[in-house]
Amino acid sequence: ESRWPYLFGAIIVPSLIQVVILPFLPESPRYLLLEKHNTSKAEKAFQRFLGKDDVSHEIEEVLAESRVQRNTKLVSILQLLRTRAVRWQVLTVIVTMGCYQLCGLNAV
């Protein structure tokens, strides 16, 4: 019992390591491009990650994916279940996840 404070204090070591290393890690290129709208920093981050000078294809890919995501229509669960094309797939997933909960696999 007397060593509990040491156990709780051991968490300080990884936290300090993270605080020291974190400023030297680069930002995510997707974050820089889509959230910060900073193309030049995103390009530099892509160059650092991929190790090549021409990353225009990757930047265009990320922007195209962002456009597709913005045009995606969200549906409710009821609308999803009413769609005949995906009804059986959704029900299969629901039954499978329910069986996982009931069989005790998560407890193991």
TIRO-2110 file (N, C-alpha, C; in Angstrom, 1 decimal):
// TIRO-2110
0.8, -1.2, 0.0, N, 1, A
0.0, 0.0, 0.0, CA, 1, A
0.9, 1.3, 0.0, C, 1, A
2.0, 1.2, 0.6, N, 2, A
2.8, 2.4, 0.7, CA, 2, A
3.4, 2.8, -0.6, C, 2, A
3.4, 1.9, -1.6, N, 3, A
4.0, 2.2, -2.9, CA, 3, A
3.0, 2.7, -4.0, C, 3, A
1.8, 2.9, -3.6, N, 4, A
0.8, 3.4, -4.5, CA, 4, A
1.1, 4.8, -5.1, C, 4, A
1.6, 5.7, -4.3, N, 5, A
2.0, 7.0, -4.9, CA, 5, A
3.1, 6.9, -6.0, C, 5, A
4.0, 5.9, -5.9, N, 6, A
5.0, 5.7, -6.9, CA, 6, A
4.3, 5.2, -8.2, C, 6, A
3.3, 4.3, -8.0, N, 7, A
2.6, 3.8, -9.2, CA, 7, A
1.9, 4.9, -10.0, C, 7, A
1.3, 5.8, -9.2, N, 8, A
0.6, 6.9, -9.9, CA, 8, A
1.6, 7.9, -10.4, C, 8, A
2.7, 8.1, -9.8, N, 9, A
3.7, 9.0, -10.3, CA, 9, A
4.5, 8.5, -11.5, C, 9, A
4.4, 7.2, -11.8, N, 10, A
5.1, 6.6, -13.0, CA, 10, A
4.5, 7.2, -14.3, C, 10, A
3.3, 7.7, -14.2, N, 11, A
2.7, 8.2, -15.5, CA, 11, A
3.4, 9.5, -15.9, C, 11, A
4.1, 10.2, -15.0, N, 12, A
4.7, 11.4, -15.3, CA, 12, A
5.8, 11.2, -16.3, C, 12, A
6.5, 10.1, -16.3, N, 13, A
7.7, 9.9, -17.2, CA, 13, A
7.2, 9.9, -18.7, C, 13, A
6.2, 9.1, -19.1, N, 14, A
5.8, 9.1, -20.5, CA, 14, A
5.2, 10.5, -20.9, C, 14, A
4.6, 11.2, -19.9, N, 15, A
4.0, 12.5, -20.2, CA, 15, A
5.1, 13.5, -20.5, C, 15, A
6.1, 13.5, -19.7, N, 16, A
7.3, 14.4, -20.0, CA, 16, A
8.0, 14.1, -21.3, C, 16, A
8.1, 12.8, -21.6, N, 17, A
8.7, 12.5, -22.9, CA, 17, A
7.9, 13.0, -24.1, C, 17, A
6.6, 12.8, -24.0, N, 18, A
5.7, 13.3, -25.0, CA, 18, A
5.7, 14.9, -25.1, C, 18, A
5.8, 15.6, -24.0, N, 19, A
5.8, 17.0, -24.0, CA, 19, A
7.1, 17.5, -24.7, C, 19, A
8.2, 16.8, -24.5, N, 20, A
9.5, 17.2, -25.1, CA, 20, A
9.5, 16.9, -26.6, C, 20, A
9.0, 15.7, -27.0, N, 21, A
9.1, 15.3, -28.4, CA, 21, A
8.0, 15.9, -29.3, C, 21, A
6.8, 16.2, -28.8, N, 22, A
5.7, 16.6, -29.6, CA, 22, A
6.0, 17.9, -30.4, C, 22, A
6.7, 18.9, -30.0, N, 23, A
6.9, 20.0, -30.8, CA, 23, A
7.7, 19.7, -32.1, C, 23, A
8.5, 18.6, -32.1, N, 24, A
9.3, 18.3, -33.2, CA, 24, A
8.6, 17.4, -34.3, C, 24, A
7.4, 17.0, -34.0, N, 25, A
6.7, 16.1, -34.9, CA, 25, A
5.9, 17.0, -35.9, C, 25, A
5.8, 16.6, -37.1, N, 26, A
5.1, 17.4, -38.1, CA, 26, A
3.6, 17.3, -38.0, C, 26, A
2.9, 18.3, -38.5, N, 27, A
1.5, 18.3, -38.5, CA, 27, A
1.0, 17.3, -39.6, C, 27, A
-0.2, 16.8, -39.5, N, 28, A
-0.8, 16.0, -40.6, CA, 28, A
-1.0, 16.8, -41.8, C, 28, A
-0.6, 16.3, -43.0, N, 29, A
-0.8, 17.1, -44.2, CA, 29, A
-2.3, 17.3, -44.5, C, 29, A
-3.2, 16.3, -44.2, N, 30, A
-4.6, 16.5, -44.4, CA, 30, A
-5.2, 17.6, -43.5, C, 30, A
-4.7, 17.6, -42.3, N, 31, A
-5.2, 18.6, -41.3, CA, 31, A
-4.8, 20.0, -41.8, C, 31, A
-3.5, 20.1, -42.2, N, 32, A
-3.1, 21.4, -42.7, CA, 32, A
-3.8, 21.9, -43.9, C, 32, A
-4.1, 20.9, -44.8, N, 33, A
-4.8, 21.3, -46.1, CA, 33, A
-6.3, 21.6, -45.9, C, 33, A
-7.0, 20.7, -45.2, N, 34, A
-8.4, 20.8, -45.1, CA, 34, A
-8.9, 21.7, -44.0, C, 34, A
-8.3, 21.6, -42.9, N, 35, A
-8.7, 22.4, -41.7, CA, 35, A
-8.1, 23.8, -41.6, C, 35, A
-6.8, 23.9, -41.8, N, 36, A
-6.1, 25.1, -41.7, CA, 36, A
-6.0, 25.9, -43.1, C, 36, A
-6.3, 25.2, -44.2, N, 37, A
-6.3, 25.8, -45.5, CA, 37, A
-4.9, 26.4, -45.8, C, 37, A
-3.9, 25.7, -45.4, N, 38, A
-2.5, 26.1, -45.6, CA, 38, A
-1.8, 25.2, -46.6, C, 38, A
-1.9, 25.5, -47.9, N, 39, A
-1.4, 24.6, -48.9, CA, 39, A
0.1, 24.4, -48.9, C, 39, A
0.8, 25.5, -48.6, N, 40, A
2.3, 25.4, -48.6, CA, 40, A
2.8, 24.5, -47.5, C, 40, A
2.3, 24.7, -46.3, N, 41, A
2.7, 23.8, -45.2, CA, 41, A
2.3, 22.3, -45.4, C, 41, A
1.1, 22.2, -46.0, N, 42, A
0.7, 20.8, -46.3, CA, 42, A
1.6, 20.2, -47.4, C, 42, A
2.0, 20.9, -48.3, N, 43, A
3.0, 20.4, -49.4, CA, 43, A
4.3, 20.0, -48.7, C, 43, A
4.8, 20.9, -47.8, N, 44, A
6.0, 20.6, -47.1, CA, 44, A
5.9, 19.3, -46.3, C, 44, A
4.7, 19.1, -45.6, N, 45, A
4.5, 18.0, -44.8, CA, 45, A
4.4, 16.7, -45.7, C, 45, A
3.8, 16.8, -46.8, N, 46, A
3.7, 15.7, -47.7, CA, 46, A
5.1, 15.3, -48.2, C, 46, A
5.9, 16.3, -48.5, N, 47, A
7.3, 16.1, -49.0, CA, 47, A
8.1, 15.4, -47.9, C, 47, A
7.9, 15.8, -46.7, N, 48, A
8.6, 15.2, -45.6, CA, 48, A
8.2, 13.7, -45.4, C, 48, A
6.9, 13.5, -45.4, N, 49, A
6.4, 12.1, -45.2, CA, 49, A
6.7, 11.2, -46.4, C, 49, A
6.6, 11.6, -47.6, N, 50, A
6.8, 10.8, -48.7, CA, 50, A
8.2, 10.8, -49.3, C, 50, A
9.0, 11.8, -49.0, N, 51, A
10.3, 11.8, -49.4, CA, 51, A
10.5, 12.1, -50.9, C, 51, A
9.6, 12.8, -51.5, N, 52, A
9.7, 13.2, -52.9, CA, 52, A
9.3, 14.7, -53.0, C, 52, A
9.8, 15.3, -54.1, N, 53, A
9.5, 16.7, -54.3, CA, 53, A
8.2, 17.1, -54.9, C, 53, A
7.7, 16.2, -55.8, N, 54, A
6.4, 16.5, -56.5, CA, 54, A
5.3, 15.8, -55.8, C, 54, A
4.5, 16.5, -55.0, N, 55, A
3.4, 16.0, -54.2, CA, 55, A
2.1, 16.5, -54.7, C, 55, A
2.0, 17.1, -55.9, N, 56, A
0.8, 17.8, -56.3, CA, 56, A
-0.3, 16.7, -56.5, C, 56, A
0.1, 15.5, -56.9, N, 57, A
-0.9, 14.5, -57.1, CA, 57, A
-1.6, 14.1, -55.8, C, 57, A
-0.8, 14.0, -54.7, N, 58, A
-1.4, 13.7, -53.4, CA, 58, A
-2.3, 14.8, -52.9, C, 58, A
-1.9, 16.0, -53.1, N, 59, A
-2.7, 17.2, -52.7, CA, 59, A
-4.0, 17.2, -53.4, C, 59, A
-4.0, 16.9, -54.7, N, 60, A
-5.2, 16.9, -55.5, CA, 60, A
-6.1, 15.7, -55.1, C, 60, A
-5.5, 14.6, -54.7, N, 61, A
-6.2, 13.4, -54.2, CA, 61, A
-7.0, 13.8, -52.9, C, 61, A
-6.3, 14.5, -52.0, N, 62, A
-6.9, 14.8, -50.7, CA, 62, A
-8.1, 15.8, -51.0, C, 62, A
-7.9, 16.8, -51.9, N, 63, A
-8.9, 17.8, -52.2, CA, 63, A
-10.1, 17.1, -52.8, C, 63, A
-9.9, 16.1, -53.7, N, 64, A
-11.0, 15.4, -54.4, CA, 64, A
-11.7, 14.6, -53.4, C, 64, A
-11.1, 13.9, -52.5, N, 65, A
-11.7, 13.2, -51.4, CA, 65, A
-12.6, 14.1, -50.5, C, 65, A
-12.1, 15.3, -50.3, N, 66, A
-12.8, 16.2, -49.4, CA, 66, A
-14.1, 16.6, -50.2, C, 66, A
-14.0, 16.9, -51.5, N, 67, A
-15.2, 17.3, -52.2, CA, 67, A
-16.2, 16.1, -52.2, C, 67, A
-15.8, 14.9, -52.4, N, 68, A
-16.7, 13.8, -52.3, CA, 68, A
-17.4, 13.7, -51.0, C, 68, A
-16.6, 13.8, -49.9, N, 69, A
-17.2, 13.8, -48.6, CA, 69, A
-18.2, 14.9, -48.3, C, 69, A
-18.0, 16.0, -48.8, N, 70, A
-19.0, 17.1, -48.6, CA, 70, A
-20.3, 16.9, -49.4, C, 70, A
-20.2, 16.1, -50.5, N, 71, A
-21.4, 15.8, -51.3, CA, 71, A
-22.1, 14.6, -50.8, C, 71, A
-21.6, 13.9, -49.8, N, 72, A
-22.2, 12.7, -49.3, CA, 72, A
-23.5, 13.0, -48.5, C, 72, A
-24.6, 12.3, -48.8, N, 73, A
-25.8, 12.6, -48.1, CA, 73, A
-25.9, 11.6, -46.9, C, 73, A
-26.2, 12.1, -45.7, N, 74, A
-26.3, 11.3, -44.5, CA, 74, A
-27.8, 10.8, -44.4, C, 74, A
-27.9, 9.5, -44.0, N, 75, A
-29.3, 9.0, -43.9, CA, 75, A
-29.4, 8.5, -42.4, C, 75, A
-30.7, 8.4, -42.0, N, 76, A
-31.0, 8.0, -40.7, CA, 76, A
-31.0, 6.4, -40.6, C, 76, A
-31.1, 5.9, -39.5, N, 77, A
-31.1, 4.4, -39.3, CA, 77, A
-32.4, 3.8, -39.9, C, 77, A
-33.5, 4.5, -39.8, N, 78, A
-34.7, 4.1, -40.4, CA, 78, A
-34.7, 4.1, -41.9, C, 78, A
-34.1, 5.1, -42.4, N, 79, A
-34.0, 5.2, -43.9, CA, 79, A
-33.0, 4.1, -44.4, C, 79, A
-32.0, 3.8, -43.6, N, 80, A
-31.1, 2.7, -44.0, CA, 80, A
-31.8, 1.4, -44.0, C, 80, A
-32.6, 1.1, -43.0, N, 81, A
-33.3, -0.1, -42.9, CA, 81, A
-34.4, -0.3, -43.9, C, 81, A
-35.0, 0.9, -44.4, N, 82, A
-36.0, 0.8, -45.4, CA, 82, A
-35.4, 0.6, -46.8, C, 82, A
-34.2, 0.8, -47.0, N, 83, A
-33.5, 0.6, -48.3, CA, 83, A
-33.3, -0.9, -48.5, C, 83, A
-33.9, -1.5, -49.5, N, 84, A
-33.9, -2.9, -49.7, CA, 84, A
-32.4, -3.4, -50.0, C, 84, A
-31.7, -2.5, -50.7, N, 85, A
-30.3, -2.9, -51.2, CA, 85, A
-29.4, -3.2, -50.0, C, 85, A
-29.5, -2.6, -48.9, N, 86, A
-28.6, -2.8, -47.8, CA, 86, A
-29.2, -3.3, -46.5, C, 86, A
-30.5, -3.6, -46.6, N, 87, A
-31.2, -4.1, -45.4, CA, 87, A
-30.6, -5.4, -44.8, C, 87, A
-30.3, -6.4, -45.6, N, 88, A
-29.8, -7.6, -45.1, CA, 88, A
-28.4, -7.5, -44.5, C, 88, A
-27.6, -6.6, -45.2, N, 89, A
-26.2, -6.4, -44.6, CA, 89, A
-26.3, -5.7, -43.3, C, 89, A
-27.2, -4.7, -43.1, N, 90, A
-27.3, -4.1, -41.8, CA, 90, A
-27.8, -5.0, -40.8, C, 90, A
-28.8, -5.8, -41.1, N, 91, A
-29.3, -6.8, -40.1, CA, 91, A
-28.3, -7.8, -39.7, C, 91, A
-27.4, -8.2, -40.7, N, 92, A
-26.4, -9.2, -40.4, CA, 92, A
-25.4, -8.6, -39.4, C, 92, A
-25.0, -7.4, -39.6, N, 93, A
-24.1, -6.7, -38.7, CA, 93, A
-24.7, -6.5, -37.3, C, 93, A
-26.0, -6.2, -37.2, N, 94, A
-26.6, -6.0, -35.9, CA, 94, A
-26.7, -7.3, -35.2, C, 94, A
-27.1, -8.4, -35.9, N, 95, A
-27.1, -9.7, -35.2, CA, 95, A
-25.8, -10.2, -34.8, C, 95, A
-24.8, -10.0, -35.6, N, 96, A
-23.4, -10.4, -35.2, CA, 96, A
-22.9, -9.6, -34.0, C, 96, A
-23.1, -8.3, -34.0, N, 97, A
-22.7, -7.5, -32.8, CA, 97, A
-23.5, -7.9, -31.5, C, 97, A
-24.8, -8.2, -31.7, N, 98, A
-25.6, -8.7, -30.6, CA, 98, A
-25.1, -10.0, -30.0, C, 98, A
-24.7, -10.9, -30.9, N, 99, A
-24.1, -12.2, -30.5, CA, 99, A
-22.8, -12.0, -29.8, C, 99, A
-22.0, -11.1, -30.2, N, 100, A
-20.7, -10.8, -29.5, CA, 100, A
-21.0, -10.4, -28.1, C, 100, A
-22.0, -9.6, -27.9, N, 101, A
-22.3, -9.1, -26.5, CA, 101, A
-22.9, -10.2, -25.7, C, 101, A
-23.6, -11.1, -26.2, N, 102, A
-24.3, -12.2, -25.5, CA, 102, A
-23.4, -13.4, -25.2, C, 102, A
-22.4, -13.6, -26.0, N, 103, A
-21.5, -14.8, -25.9, CA, 103, A
-20.4, -14.6, -24.9, C, 103, A
-20.2, -13.4, -24.4, N, 104, A
-19.1, -13.2, -23.4, CA, 104, A
-17.7, -13.0, -24.0, C, 104, A
-17.6, -12.9, -25.3, N, 105, A
-16.3, -12.8, -25.9, CA, 105, A
-15.6, -11.5, -25.4, C, 105, A
-16.4, -10.4, -25.2, N, 106, A
-15.8, -9.2, -24.8, CA, 106, A
-15.3, -9.3, -23.3, C, 106, A
-15.9, -10.1, -22.5, N, 107, A
-15.4, -10.3, -21.2, CA, 107, A
-14.1, -11.0, -21.1, C, 107, A
-13.9, -11.9, -22.0, N, 108, A
-12.6, -12.6, -22.0, CA, 108, A
-11.5, -11.7, -22.3, C, 108, A
END
